[in-house]
Amino acid sequence: MGLCWPMTASEQTILETLVELDRLVKSMATANPKPSLLPVFARLDELATQLPPGTSPRLLHYLQRKSYEKARLFLEGHESEEEM
């Protein structure tokens, strides 16, 4: 299932940051020293405030609740607006 809207530059940047977060989390099992996730969380918070009017309420909800995996899946098109 793909997105039913064109992704904005802001959404694309958020998706890229969420993919990076996922990669960092998965690397924590073997990384020494462990990577700090705080800069990634701060970047996501900053990016969320820059989203334009008309941004999907679902995406905003996920980002406000820090449900980053759900936000990533939504932006990747694995979840639709109708599933709200």
Secondary structure, DSSP 4 states (H G I P E B T S, - for coil): ---SSPPPHHHHHHHHHHHHHHHHHHHTTT-SSPPP-HHHHHHHHHHHHTPPTT--HHHHHHHHTT-HHHHHHHHTTSS-GGG-
